[in-house]
Amino acid sequence: MESRTRQGRRLLVTRSRQAEDLGGCQVIFVTHSAKQRVEHILDTFSAMPVLTIGELEDFARKGGIVNLKIVDNKVRIEINREAAERVGLKLSGRLLKTAMIVRTEHAQEAHEGQGDDSRQELSREGAQ
C-alpha cells in the first residue's frame, strides 16, 4: 500500500490480485495482467459505487465504466454510461464530449439507434 495526499485528500494506492480485497476502494484500475479475470472483477463491483477503469479491449463493453485505449498514438476514452448509472455515478458533460460512448454488450442491441444526449457531472452521489 502506498499513501499520498492530493488536494487535501488522502489517496491510498492498493494492489491486489484478488478483487475481493479491494472492496473499500472508490476507483479500481484493471490492467492487462488481469485480462483473464475481467468478468469476475466487474461482477464483484457491479453493485458498488466504484469507478472501474481499464486498459483492455472491450473493457467498457463488458461492463467497465471507463476504458483507456491507444488510437493513432493517442489515448482515447470509452465510457459506458449504463454501467456508471447502475452504480450511482454521474458522468460530466465535459468528459462525455471527449469520450466515445459505448454500451454493455448485452444492452447494445436493445438500444441501437437511440440518441444519447444527456450530460451529467462525474461524482459519486452523496460525495463531498
N, CA, C and O of each residue as an XYZ file, in Angstrom:
512
protein
N       0.843     -1.180      0.000
C       0.000      0.000      0.000
C       0.884      1.238      0.000
O       1.966      1.263      0.587
N       0.395      2.240     -0.664
C       1.116      3.493     -0.774
C       0.121      4.618     -0.500
O      -0.959      4.642     -1.090
N       0.468      5.545      0.384
C      -0.441      6.621      0.755
C       0.128      7.969      0.318
O       1.317      8.235      0.493
N      -0.719      8.806     -0.246
C      -0.346     10.155     -0.680
C      -1.485     11.100     -0.332
O      -2.603     10.668     -0.052
N      -1.189     12.387     -0.352
C      -2.232     13.394     -0.161
C      -2.309     14.250     -1.417
O      -1.294     14.757     -1.895
N      -3.502     14.405     -1.942
C      -3.756     15.230     -3.121
C      -4.917     16.149     -2.816
O      -5.989     15.699     -2.410
N      -4.699     17.447     -3.014
C      -5.737     18.454     -2.793
C      -6.418     18.258     -1.444
O      -7.640     18.358     -1.335
N      -5.618     17.978     -0.419
C      -6.139     17.829      0.931
C      -6.833     16.509      1.214
O      -7.360     16.310      2.309
N      -6.841     15.621      0.260
C      -7.488     14.315      0.451
C      -6.439     13.222      0.439
O      -5.478     13.268     -0.329
N      -6.634     12.259      1.284
C      -5.715     11.126      1.349
C      -6.023     10.149      0.222
O      -7.171      9.757      0.011
N      -4.979      9.767     -0.490
C      -5.098      8.820     -1.587
C      -4.293      7.595     -1.207
O      -3.087      7.680     -0.974
N      -4.954      6.473     -1.146
C      -4.306      5.218     -0.779
C      -4.310      4.301     -1.992
O      -5.372      3.953     -2.509
N      -3.131      3.912     -2.444
C      -2.993      3.020     -3.591
C      -2.756      1.611     -3.070
O      -1.812      1.367     -2.318
N      -3.617      0.690     -3.473
C      -3.522     -0.702     -3.051
C      -3.480     -1.581     -4.283
O      -4.257     -1.384     -5.217
N      -2.587     -2.540     -4.293
C      -2.519     -3.506     -5.396
C      -2.926     -4.876     -4.874
O      -2.536     -5.286     -3.781
N      -3.721     -5.577     -5.685
C      -4.136     -6.910     -5.282
C      -4.509     -7.725     -6.513
O      -4.983     -7.178     -7.509
N      -4.298     -8.998     -6.440
C      -4.741     -9.914     -7.499
C      -6.144    -10.438     -7.209
O      -6.746    -11.098     -8.056
N      -6.667    -10.153     -6.025
C      -7.989    -10.620     -5.610
C      -8.952     -9.426     -5.553
O      -8.749     -8.504     -4.763
N      -9.982     -9.442     -6.374
C     -10.950     -8.349     -6.400
C     -11.591     -8.139     -5.036
O     -11.883     -7.005     -4.657
N     -11.810     -9.198     -4.310
C     -12.472     -9.115     -3.006
C     -11.658     -8.294     -2.000
O     -12.226     -7.749     -1.054
N     -10.356     -8.200     -2.188
C      -9.500     -7.420     -1.289
C      -9.676     -5.915     -1.477
O      -9.196     -5.137     -0.653
N     -10.350     -5.493     -2.535
C     -10.451     -4.081     -2.884
C     -11.834     -3.507     -2.608
O     -12.190     -2.468     -3.164
N     -12.612     -4.160     -1.767
C     -13.992     -3.767     -1.503
C     -14.190     -2.349     -0.997
O     -15.252     -1.777     -1.240
N     -13.235     -1.755     -0.312
C     -13.391     -0.402      0.210
C     -12.923      0.685     -0.734
O     -12.953      1.863     -0.381
N     -12.488      0.309     -1.935
C     -11.952      1.282     -2.890
C     -13.062      2.026     -3.621
O     -14.156      1.496     -3.818
N     -12.768      3.259     -4.019
C     -13.715      4.045     -4.805
C     -13.397      3.999     -6.291
O     -14.273      4.214     -7.130
N     -12.122      3.714     -6.616
C     -11.676      3.610     -8.002
C     -10.848      2.339     -8.133
O      -9.961      2.085     -7.319
N     -11.135      1.547     -9.152
C     -10.391      0.327     -9.425
C      -9.816      0.453    -10.838
O     -10.551      0.721    -11.788
N      -8.501      0.258    -10.974
C      -7.852      0.268    -12.287
C      -7.474     -1.166    -12.634
O      -6.726     -1.814    -11.903
N      -7.996     -1.655    -13.754
C      -7.776     -3.033    -14.185
C      -6.768     -3.018    -15.334
O      -7.017     -2.430    -16.386
N      -5.622     -3.676    -15.116
C      -4.549     -3.695    -16.101
C      -4.615     -4.930    -16.993
O      -5.423     -5.834    -16.782
N      -3.739     -4.939    -17.996
C      -3.656     -6.083    -18.914
C      -3.392     -7.393    -18.183
O      -3.836     -8.453    -18.625
N      -2.679     -7.325    -17.079
C      -2.348     -8.562    -16.353
C      -3.592     -9.242    -15.770
O      -3.533    -10.413    -15.394
N      -4.700     -8.532    -15.693
C      -5.943     -9.095    -15.148
C      -6.918     -9.510    -16.253
O      -8.094     -9.757    -15.984
N      -6.443     -9.584    -17.465
C      -7.296     -9.882    -18.623
C      -8.174    -11.112    -18.426
O      -9.350    -11.096    -18.790
N      -7.625    -12.166    -17.860
C      -8.369    -13.411    -17.678
C      -9.430    -13.307    -16.580
O     -10.329    -14.145    -16.507
N      -9.331    -12.292    -15.732
C     -10.249    -12.154    -14.593
C     -11.209    -10.969    -14.714
O     -11.883    -10.621    -13.744
N     -11.278    -10.356    -15.881
C     -12.088     -9.142    -16.044
C     -13.547     -9.366    -15.662
O     -14.107     -8.564    -14.916
N     -14.170    -10.418    -16.145
C     -15.581    -10.653    -15.843
C     -15.800    -10.807    -14.335
O     -16.754    -10.259    -13.783
N     -14.924    -11.543    -13.683
C     -15.040    -11.723    -12.229
C     -14.882    -10.388    -11.501
O     -15.637    -10.093    -10.574
N     -13.914     -9.590    -11.911
C     -13.684     -8.286    -11.280
C     -14.900     -7.390    -11.453
O     -15.361     -6.776    -10.490
N     -15.421     -7.311    -12.666
C     -16.588     -6.457    -12.918
C     -17.823     -6.963    -12.184
O     -18.620     -6.162    -11.696
N     -17.990     -8.269    -12.099
C     -19.109     -8.829    -11.327
C     -18.990     -8.459     -9.852
O     -19.987     -8.140     -9.204
N     -17.772     -8.503     -9.325
C     -17.535     -8.190     -7.911
C     -17.983     -6.765     -7.573
O     -18.523     -6.528     -6.493
N     -17.761     -5.816     -8.490
C     -18.063     -4.409     -8.215
C     -19.317     -3.902     -8.921
O     -19.570     -2.697     -8.933
N     -20.104     -4.801     -9.507
C     -21.260     -4.388    -10.320
C     -22.369     -3.696     -9.537
O     -23.191     -2.996    -10.130
N     -22.411     -3.873     -8.232
C     -23.466     -3.237     -7.435
C     -22.893     -2.255     -6.414
O     -23.595     -1.830     -5.496
N     -21.618     -1.894     -6.572
C     -20.970     -0.974     -5.637
C     -20.652      0.335     -6.345
O     -20.374      0.337     -7.544
N     -20.689      1.451     -5.617
C     -20.367      2.747     -6.234
C     -18.854      2.904     -6.439
O     -18.201      3.707     -5.772
N     -18.319      2.117     -7.376
C     -16.890      2.086     -7.656
C     -16.672      2.445     -9.126
O     -17.309      1.874    -10.011
N     -15.773      3.389     -9.378
C     -15.407      3.751    -10.743
C     -14.400      2.725    -11.246
O     -13.276      2.658    -10.749
N     -14.803      1.925    -12.233
C     -13.914      0.910    -12.791
C     -13.278      1.455    -14.062
O     -13.969      1.883    -14.987
N     -11.956      1.434    -14.093
C     -11.192      1.940    -15.233
C     -10.312      0.805    -15.732
O      -9.672      0.113    -14.939
N     -10.280      0.615    -17.032
C      -9.469     -0.451    -17.593
C      -8.690      0.007    -18.799
O      -8.893      1.103    -19.322
N      -7.790     -0.863    -19.230
C      -6.989     -0.615    -20.424
C      -6.999     -1.858    -21.307
O      -5.990     -2.224    -21.909
N      -8.156     -2.490    -21.366
C      -8.300     -3.752    -22.084
C      -9.310     -3.614    -23.219
O     -10.257     -2.833    -23.124
N      -9.109     -4.360    -24.268
C     -10.056     -4.373    -25.380
C     -11.452     -4.728    -24.866
O     -11.616     -5.730    -24.168
N     -12.449     -3.926    -25.200
C     -13.853     -4.146    -24.843
C     -14.137     -4.086    -23.344
O     -15.166     -4.599    -22.905
N     -13.269     -3.483    -22.552
C     -13.485     -3.385    -21.105
C     -14.820     -2.686    -20.801
O     -15.603     -3.180    -19.990
N     -15.077     -1.561    -21.437
C     -16.331     -0.831    -21.184
C     -17.533     -1.610    -21.713
O     -18.597     -1.589    -21.094
N     -17.385     -2.279    -22.820
C     -18.488     -3.074    -23.371
C     -18.817     -4.289    -22.506
O     -19.918     -4.833    -22.581
N     -17.860     -4.705    -21.691
C     -18.086     -5.827    -20.780
C     -18.672     -5.373    -19.453
O     -18.973     -6.205    -18.597
N     -18.841     -4.057    -19.264
C     -19.454     -3.548    -18.048
C     -18.573     -2.623    -17.237
O     -19.022     -2.094    -16.220
N     -17.318     -2.405    -17.653
C     -16.472     -1.419    -17.003
C     -16.984     -0.017    -17.323
O     -17.693      0.162    -18.313
N     -16.648      0.959    -16.524
C     -17.173      2.311    -16.745
C     -16.300      3.115    -17.701
O     -16.822      3.788    -18.590
N     -14.981      3.056    -17.534
C     -14.052      3.810    -18.377
C     -13.019      2.853    -18.958
O     -12.451      2.028    -18.243
N     -12.785      2.970    -20.248
C     -11.709      2.214    -20.883
C     -10.762      3.193    -21.566
O     -11.197      4.095    -22.283
N      -9.474      3.009    -21.341
C      -8.448      3.828    -21.977
C      -7.804      2.993    -23.073
O      -7.347      1.878    -22.825
N      -7.769      3.536    -24.287
C      -7.169      2.779    -25.373
C      -6.341      3.704    -26.245
O      -6.602      4.905    -26.320
N      -5.352      3.143    -26.895
C      -4.481      3.905    -27.778
C      -4.993      3.786    -29.210
O      -5.146      2.684    -29.739
N      -5.259      4.946    -29.834
C      -5.690      5.008    -31.227
C      -4.846      6.087    -31.896
O      -4.847      7.236    -31.454
N      -4.141      5.736    -32.934
C      -3.262      6.680    -33.636
C      -2.292      7.368    -32.672
O      -2.088      8.580    -32.742
N      -1.707      6.592    -31.785
C      -0.727      7.076    -30.800
C      -1.295      8.094    -29.814
O      -0.541      8.872    -29.231
N      -2.607      8.098    -29.621
C      -3.260      8.982    -28.651
C      -4.157      8.156    -27.746
O      -4.747      7.162    -28.170
N      -4.252      8.581    -26.494
C      -5.144      7.898    -25.563
C      -6.580      8.352    -25.855
O      -6.875      9.547    -25.882
N      -7.438      7.402    -26.067
C      -8.866      7.656    -26.294
C      -9.645      7.057    -25.129
O      -9.235      6.058    -24.537
N     -10.761      7.677    -24.816
C     -11.571      7.244    -23.684
C     -12.889      6.690    -24.185
O     -13.579      7.317    -24.989
N     -13.230      5.506    -23.700
C     -14.553      4.932    -23.932
C     -15.293      4.975    -22.600
O     -14.725      4.653    -21.557
N     -16.546      5.367    -22.638
C     -17.371      5.469    -21.433
C     -18.613      4.612    -21.606
O     -19.267      4.638    -22.648
N     -18.925      3.851    -20.563
C     -20.156      3.083    -20.526
C     -21.072      3.769    -19.506
O     -20.980      3.512    -18.305
N     -21.948      4.638    -19.995
C     -22.855      5.401    -19.117
C     -23.802      4.492    -18.359
O     -24.100      4.740    -17.191
N     -24.279      3.438    -19.014
C     -25.194      2.498    -18.365
C     -24.535      1.908    -17.113
O     -25.164      1.831    -16.057
N     -23.279      1.497    -17.229
C     -22.561      0.912    -16.089
C     -22.383      1.953    -14.986
O     -22.523      1.629    -13.806
N     -22.080      3.186    -15.349
C     -21.907      4.251    -14.353
C     -23.218      4.533    -13.620
O     -23.240      4.633    -12.393
N     -24.285      4.658    -14.358
C     -25.589      4.940    -13.758
C     -26.054      3.796    -12.864
O     -26.671      4.030    -11.826
N     -25.764      2.574    -13.258
C     -26.170      1.404    -12.487
C     -25.580      1.428    -11.067
O     -26.215      0.950    -10.127
N     -24.380      1.979    -10.912
C     -23.740      2.016     -9.587
C     -23.844      3.392     -8.928
O     -23.211      3.632     -7.900
N     -24.634      4.294     -9.508
C     -24.880      5.593     -8.888
C     -23.849      6.660     -9.188
O     -23.744      7.636     -8.446
N     -23.086      6.501    -10.254
C     -22.120      7.528    -10.652
C     -22.704      8.357    -11.787
O     -23.383      7.828    -12.667
N     -22.437      9.643    -11.762
C     -22.879     10.539    -12.826
C     -21.655     10.974    -13.616
O     -20.579     11.166    -13.050
N     -21.819     11.126    -14.913
C     -20.713     11.468    -15.794
C     -20.789     12.924    -16.233
O     -21.861     13.419    -16.579
N     -19.652     13.603    -16.218
C     -19.635     15.026    -16.588
C     -19.795     15.191    -18.093
O     -19.308     14.378    -18.879
N     -20.466     16.229    -18.466
C     -20.628     16.557    -19.875
C     -19.285     16.788    -20.543
O     -19.094     16.427    -21.704
N     -18.371     17.377    -19.826
C     -17.031     17.621    -20.353
C     -16.324     16.314    -20.707
O     -15.704     16.196    -21.764
N     -16.426     15.348    -19.819
C     -15.825     14.042    -20.069
C     -16.535     13.338    -21.226
O     -15.887     12.747    -22.090
N     -17.848     13.402    -21.240
C     -18.612     12.734    -22.293
C     -18.340     13.320    -23.676
O     -18.384     12.602    -24.674
N     -18.061     14.613    -23.737
C     -17.777     15.254    -25.032
C     -16.496     14.722    -25.660
O     -16.375     14.675    -26.884
N     -15.543     14.323    -24.829
C     -14.269     13.838    -25.355
C     -14.244     12.328    -25.512
O     -13.313     11.788    -26.111
N     -15.233     11.645    -24.995
C     -15.223     10.178    -24.966
C     -16.111      9.580    -26.049
O     -17.011     10.226    -26.586
N     -15.824      8.341    -26.339
C     -16.703      7.540    -27.189
C     -17.644      6.793    -26.255
O     -17.187      6.082    -25.360
N     -18.943      6.943    -26.449
C     -19.933      6.305    -25.589
C     -20.195      4.887    -26.105
O     -20.491      4.685    -27.283
N     -20.080      3.921    -25.207
C     -20.356      2.527    -25.559
C     -21.383      1.976    -24.583
O     -21.646      2.563    -23.533
N     -21.946      0.862    -24.940
C     -22.917      0.191    -24.079
C     -22.406     -1.199    -23.732
O     -21.562     -1.762    -24.430
N     -22.933     -1.737    -22.647
C     -22.623     -3.113    -22.271
C     -23.099     -4.011    -23.398
O     -24.169     -3.783    -23.961
N     -22.317     -5.032    -23.733
C     -22.618     -5.898    -24.877
C     -24.056     -6.382    -24.911
O     -24.694     -6.313    -25.962
N     -24.593     -6.875    -23.788
C     -25.965     -7.402    -23.785
C     -26.995     -6.314    -23.983
O     -28.101     -6.606    -24.438
N     -26.680     -5.064    -23.657
C     -27.645     -3.970    -23.784
C     -27.537     -3.268    -25.120
O     -28.441     -2.518    -25.491
N     -26.459     -3.488    -25.854
C     -26.215     -2.755    -27.083
C     -27.301     -2.982    -28.127
O     -27.780     -2.023    -28.734
N     -27.696     -4.228    -28.347
C     -28.709     -4.498    -29.361
C     -30.045     -3.847    -29.010
O     -30.751     -3.358    -29.893
N     -30.390     -3.840    -27.727
C     -31.675     -3.289    -27.300
C     -31.755     -1.779    -27.499
O     -32.845     -1.229    -27.652
N     -30.600     -1.105    -27.498
C     -30.603      0.361    -27.567
C     -30.059      0.915    -28.879
O     -29.936      2.132    -29.011
N     -29.734      0.082    -29.837
C     -29.158      0.593    -31.075
C     -30.102      1.574    -31.724
O     -31.314      1.368    -31.792
N     -29.500      2.654    -32.201
C     -30.272      3.673    -32.886
C     -30.847      4.740    -31.991
O     -31.364      5.735    -32.498
N     -30.782      4.584    -30.687
C     -31.320      5.603    -29.794
C     -30.267      6.669    -29.552
O     -29.089      6.348    -29.395
N     -30.669      7.926    -29.519
C     -29.751      9.031    -29.253
C     -29.292      9.029    -27.813
O     -29.920      8.425    -26.942
N     -28.169      9.725    -27.572
C     -27.590      9.772    -26.233
C     -27.139     11.198    -25.970
O     -25.966     11.523    -26.156
N     -28.073     12.066    -25.533
C     -27.739     13.474    -25.474
C     -27.672     14.065    -24.075
O     -27.427     15.266    -23.955
N     -27.870     13.309    -23.027
C     -27.819     13.897    -21.700
C     -26.393     13.988    -21.206
O     -25.571     13.127    -21.520
N     -26.085     15.024    -20.434
C     -24.750     15.250    -19.890
C     -24.882     15.484    -18.391
O     -25.731     16.260    -17.952
N     -24.045     14.814    -17.608
C     -24.134     14.926    -16.162
C     -22.744     15.040    -15.558
O     -21.755     14.810    -16.254
N     -22.646     15.381    -14.308
C     -21.380     15.531    -13.592
C     -20.829     14.193    -13.136
O     -21.590     13.306    -12.751
N     -19.496     14.040    -13.177
C     -18.858     12.847    -12.677
C     -18.628     13.017    -11.189
O     -17.790     13.814    -10.766
N     -19.367     12.275    -10.409
C     -19.198     12.290     -8.957
C     -19.987     11.139     -8.396
O     -20.929     10.647     -9.017
N     -19.603     10.723     -7.240
C     -20.384      9.701     -6.563
C     -21.529     10.408     -5.886
O     -21.324     11.417     -5.212
N     -22.723      9.903     -6.052
C     -23.868     10.546     -5.434
C     -23.658     10.612     -3.947
O     -23.350      9.605     -3.309
N     -23.822     11.798     -3.388
C     -23.647     11.983     -1.966
C     -22.207     12.271     -1.560
O     -21.934     12.537     -0.390
N     -21.272     12.219     -2.533
C     -19.866     12.503     -2.194
C     -19.681     14.002     -2.033
O     -20.404     14.807     -2.619
N     -18.680     14.355     -1.213
C     -18.434     15.780     -0.992
C     -17.286     16.258     -1.828
O     -16.931     17.436     -1.774
